[in-house]
């Protein structure tokens, strides 16, 4: 009798697809995809659709300030059929799911939390220095 799986098939497929897509992304030569990273894949239960989460490098550097979210989204959409083909060759599934690309909301949430914490630290630092006077 086969041993039971430790985690469901979709979770395993999510991990495999993320690895294959990340490797394929490195080989793409579209300049609009400058600093894109795939952060996660979420395949639905019937394996017909996969949401691919991505993030772009943000910050104050000159190169990252040229990152255009609309151009990145368009580049990923245009590369979708190629990436789906790569998945079809690399992953053993009967039907390769349709890829839907969306920016990872966790990245924006993390940046917002960092900003709030920084503001709190600065405010507390200002109050502490005012008490010494």
C-alpha atoms as one frame of an Amber mdcrd trajectory, in Angstrom:
protein
   0.000   0.000   0.000   1.460   3.407  -0.946   2.299   5.807   1.827   0.115
   8.928   2.104   1.526  12.188   0.766   2.645  14.752   3.303   1.155  17.665
   1.396  -1.387  17.953  -1.421  -0.664  17.648  -5.116  -1.369  21.308  -5.823
   1.211  22.395  -3.244   3.839  20.172  -4.868   2.867  21.448  -8.303   3.099
  25.054  -7.066   6.696  24.489  -5.986   7.734  22.705  -9.179   6.102  25.326
 -11.402   7.755  28.161  -9.474  11.175  26.577  -9.950  10.658  25.936 -13.684
   9.220  29.410 -14.322  12.053  31.103 -12.417  14.621  29.254 -14.532  12.769
  30.141 -17.735  12.508  33.798 -16.675  16.297  34.017 -16.419  16.582  32.946
 -20.051  14.114  35.528 -21.407  15.711  38.481 -23.148  12.887  41.042 -22.957
  14.352  44.330 -21.613  11.013  45.143 -19.935  11.664  42.245 -17.544  14.767
  43.828 -16.021  14.377  43.074 -12.321  11.429  40.686 -12.102  11.298  37.784
  -9.665   8.593  35.145  -9.409   7.612  34.874  -5.749   4.933  32.214  -5.832
   2.510  30.135  -7.852  -1.020  29.218  -6.829  -2.656  26.523  -8.970  -6.396
  26.027  -8.532  -7.744  22.604  -7.610  -8.760  21.551 -11.117  -5.350  22.644
 -12.484  -6.914  24.844 -15.168  -5.420  28.124 -13.976  -2.275  29.186 -12.159
  -1.747  32.591 -10.604   1.923  33.494 -10.845   2.961  36.149  -8.330   5.888
  38.378  -9.184   7.742  41.320  -7.738   9.937  43.949  -9.295  12.964  45.455
  -7.669  12.011  48.826  -6.226  13.999  51.444  -4.446  16.139  54.460  -5.168
  18.704  53.074  -7.584  18.805  54.501 -11.106  18.172  51.152 -12.788  15.128
  50.308 -10.692  13.584  53.740 -11.166  13.219  52.838 -14.852  11.023  49.843
 -13.959   7.582  50.446 -15.402   4.851  48.283 -13.816   2.664  48.405 -16.930
   5.548  47.406 -19.209   6.486  44.575 -16.862   2.913  43.277 -16.828   2.727
  43.512 -20.641   6.047  41.692 -21.020   4.911  38.869 -18.749   1.619  38.553
 -20.623   3.447  38.386 -23.961   5.854  35.782 -22.565   2.993  33.758 -21.069
   2.578  31.375 -23.997   6.334  30.734 -24.130   6.450  30.103 -20.370   3.439
  27.814 -20.644   5.257  25.856 -23.347   8.294  25.527 -21.097   6.032  24.195
 -18.336   4.531  21.692 -20.765   7.990  20.329 -21.576   9.372  20.352 -18.030
   6.429  19.435 -15.770   4.512  16.197 -16.026   0.867  17.269 -16.037  -1.927
  16.273 -18.380  -3.039  19.855 -19.020  -0.765  22.838 -18.469  -2.708  25.515
 -16.584  -3.377  28.946 -18.044  -0.937  31.424 -16.487  -2.253  34.607 -14.904
   0.429  37.048 -13.754  -0.226  39.356 -10.816   2.024  41.531  -8.712   2.666
  39.998  -5.289   0.588  41.890  -2.707   2.781  40.622   0.128   5.702  42.735
  -1.101   3.661  45.958  -1.016   2.250  45.039   2.403   5.729  44.402   3.759
   6.977  47.742   2.438   3.997  49.501   4.021   4.665  47.863   7.389   8.345
  48.852   7.160   7.362  52.462   6.454   4.992  52.543   9.421   7.596  51.039
  11.753  10.228  53.513  10.528   7.847  56.434  11.187   7.111  55.130  14.689
  10.829  54.792  15.461  11.512  58.314  14.194   8.599  59.740  16.159   9.693
  57.964  19.346  13.252  59.153  18.784  12.049  62.777  18.465   9.991  62.482
  21.673  12.943  61.015  23.564  15.268  63.828  22.471  12.643  66.443  23.485
  12.489  65.082  27.031  16.221  65.593  27.610  15.948  69.358  27.272
